[in-house]
């Protein structure tokens, strides 16, 4: 019985085994899907088959920088429970994933999985091993990689990870002043969660939507609803300015000194270092954001285990 690439993908989704392992299983079983599943189970390659459908929204976010290579990465690896985030073996795996991202620069998670991983043939094999040993469904969800002068910060034991990239001149690149500034900026991003770098980075549609909301708020306020249109426009402009201050990193008040903005703090750091640097871009990952969470309580979980 012949099989197609879609059959290989279907077997992979069903068992969690690697692409080449699935292809081999279908070859060995003449394309029979059920026999291929049994083949993988017998080889211990489908140990996570029953786990693949379980919700994985916990885990760890990890950010790191290879200062010698001038490359940084932030990754999120999910598991089913928060207990796993404290497992040294799981944490070591997440760190090895970040190292592979930094070294090999994969385009996406699919491209990452076949790449070499410390102590294993590939990242995918390491992932399968952790699922088998720890006993939870796990997924490498996402990553970002920057080349250049970077700063990384991890908050709350892996709940939030931040990676910041700077543009720096020869005087300040790789220096202690930039590193210290980078740490402060990364902590700012972790704490206040800016959505954009500056005003120019805000999409026009976001501002248009914000204006609509603000106009509706004013018109729904009995004290303001009768104001002339030009007055309402000025009020909206003022509130849009506040939107920028709250959501644009460079316009936010610096958490360590509320009298200056982040932009002013960075400029002051660069001036003190005798050179110039600026924030080019940043990424903030929060563990499990946007994912469905398990709603079972501990008693239900124990009951299900007994069953």
SVG drawing of the C-alpha trace seen along z (x, -y; Angstrom):
<svg xmlns="http://www.w3.org/2000/svg" viewBox="-26 -73 61 77">
<polyline fill="none" stroke="black" stroke-width="0.4" points="0.0,0.0 1.5,-3.4 1.5,-6.4 1.8,-10.1 3.5,-13.0 0.0,-13.8 0.0,-10.3 3.4,-10.9 2.2,-14.2 -1.0,-12.5 1.0,-9.8 3.3,-12.4 0.4,-14.4 -1.2,-11.2 2.0,-9.9 4.3,-12.8 7.1,-10.8 9.7,-12.4 9.1,-12.9 11.7,-10.4 10.6,-7.8 7.0,-8.1 8.2,-7.7 10.1,-4.6 7.1,-3.2 4.9,-3.6 7.5,-2.0 7.9,0.9 4.1,1.5 3.4,0.9 1.4,-2.3 -0.9,-0.8 -1.6,-3.6 -2.7,-1.4 0.3,0.9 2.5,-2.1 1.2,-3.4 2.0,0.0 5.4,0.1 6.3,-3.3 4.9,-2.2 7.0,1.0 10.0,-1.1 9.2,-3.5 8.8,-6.3 5.2,-7.1 5.4,-7.2 3.7,-10.6 0.8,-9.5 -1.8,-9.7 -0.3,-13.0 -0.4,-14.9 -4.0,-16.1 -3.6,-17.4 -3.4,-21.1 0.1,-22.5 -0.1,-26.1 2.4,-26.1 6.2,-25.7 9.0,-28.2 10.0,-31.3 13.8,-31.7 15.9,-34.5 19.7,-34.5 22.5,-36.2 25.7,-34.8 27.9,-37.9 30.8,-36.5 28.7,-35.9 26.5,-38.9 23.3,-36.9 20.3,-36.7 17.2,-34.5 14.0,-34.2 12.0,-30.9 8.8,-29.5 8.5,-25.8 5.1,-24.7 4.2,-21.8 1.0,-20.8 1.7,-21.8 3.6,-24.5 5.6,-21.9 7.6,-21.2 8.9,-24.7 10.9,-23.8 12.3,-20.6 16.1,-21.0 16.0,-18.5 13.2,-20.5 15.0,-23.8 18.2,-22.3 16.2,-21.2 14.8,-24.7 18.3,-26.2 19.5,-23.8 16.7,-24.8 17.7,-28.5 21.3,-27.5 20.2,-25.7 18.2,-28.8 21.3,-31.0 23.7,-28.7 21.7,-27.6 19.2,-30.4 16.2,-28.3 13.4,-30.0 10.7,-28.6 9.9,-25.8 9.5,-23.2 13.0,-24.1 14.3,-23.9 13.2,-20.4 15.7,-18.5 18.7,-20.6 21.4,-19.2 20.8,-19.4 23.4,-18.9 23.3,-15.3 20.8,-14.2 20.7,-13.7 18.2,-16.5 16.0,-18.9 13.0,-16.7 14.6,-13.7 15.4,-15.6 11.7,-16.8 10.5,-13.3 12.8,-12.1 11.5,-14.8 7.9,-13.9 8.7,-10.3 10.7,-10.9 8.6,-13.7 5.3,-12.3 3.6,-15.5 2.7,-16.8 5.3,-19.5 5.6,-21.8 8.2,-24.3 5.8,-27.1 7.9,-30.0 11.2,-31.9 12.8,-35.1 16.4,-35.6 18.3,-38.9 21.8,-39.5 23.7,-42.5 24.1,-44.0 21.4,-42.4 20.2,-42.3 18.0,-39.5 16.0,-39.3 13.9,-36.5 11.3,-37.3 9.4,-35.1 11.3,-31.9 10.4,-31.9 7.0,-33.5 8.2,-36.4 11.2,-36.6 12.5,-39.8 15.0,-40.2 16.2,-43.7 18.3,-44.6 20.4,-47.8 22.0,-49.8 25.4,-51.0 28.5,-52.8 32.0,-51.4 32.6,-53.3 29.7,-51.7 29.1,-48.4 29.6,-45.4 30.4,-47.7 29.4,-47.6 27.3,-50.8 25.2,-49.3 24.8,-46.0 23.6,-47.9 21.2,-50.0 20.0,-46.9 19.2,-45.2 17.2,-48.1 15.3,-48.5 14.5,-44.7 13.2,-44.9 11.0,-47.9 9.6,-45.9 8.8,-43.0 7.1,-45.2 5.1,-47.6 4.6,-45.5 4.8,-48.2 3.1,-47.2 5.3,-49.3 8.8,-50.8 7.7,-54.3 4.9,-56.3 6.1,-55.4 5.7,-51.7 2.0,-52.0 -0.1,-50.8 -2.5,-53.4 -5.4,-51.0 -4.6,-50.7 -4.7,-54.5 -7.9,-54.7 -9.5,-52.1 -8.4,-53.9 -9.8,-57.1 -13.2,-55.5 -13.2,-54.1 -12.2,-57.5 -14.9,-59.4 -17.5,-56.9 -16.4,-57.3 -16.7,-61.1 -20.1,-61.0 -21.4,-58.5 -20.3,-60.9 -23.2,-63.2 -20.8,-65.9 -18.9,-65.9 -21.5,-64.7 -22.6,-68.2 -19.1,-69.6 -18.5,-70.9 -16.8,-68.6 -13.5,-70.6 -13.3,-70.4 -13.9,-66.7 -11.2,-66.3 -8.7,-68.1 -9.7,-66.0 -9.2,-62.8 -5.8,-64.1 -4.8,-64.6 -5.9,-61.1 -4.1,-59.6 -1.0,-61.3 -1.6,-59.4 -2.1,-56.2 1.4,-56.7 2.9,-57.3 1.4,-54.1 2.1,-51.8 5.3,-53.0 8.4,-52.0 10.5,-55.1 7.7,-57.4 7.0,-55.5 8.2,-57.0 11.3,-55.2 10.5,-52.9 13.6,-53.8 13.1,-57.5 9.6,-58.7 10.9,-62.2 12.4,-61.0 11.3,-58.7 12.9,-55.5 14.2,-57.4 15.9,-60.0 17.4,-57.3 18.9,-55.5 20.3,-58.8 21.8,-59.6 23.5,-56.2 25.0,-56.6 26.2,-60.1 27.8,-59.0 29.6,-56.2 31.0,-58.7 29.2,-57.3 25.8,-56.5 23.3,-53.7 19.6,-53.3 16.9,-50.6 16.3,-48.9 13.6,-46.4 12.4,-44.2 10.3,-41.0 8.4,-40.1 7.0,-36.6 4.7,-35.8 4.2,-32.1 1.0,-30.7 -0.4,-34.1 -3.2,-33.4 -3.4,-29.7 -6.3,-27.9 -5.7,-26.8 -6.6,-23.7 -9.5,-24.3 -9.3,-21.1 -8.7,-21.4 -6.3,-19.2 -9.1,-17.0 -10.4,-16.4 -6.9,-15.6 -6.3,-13.0 -9.7,-11.5 -8.9,-11.2 -5.6,-9.6 -7.4,-7.0 -9.8,-6.2"/>
</svg>
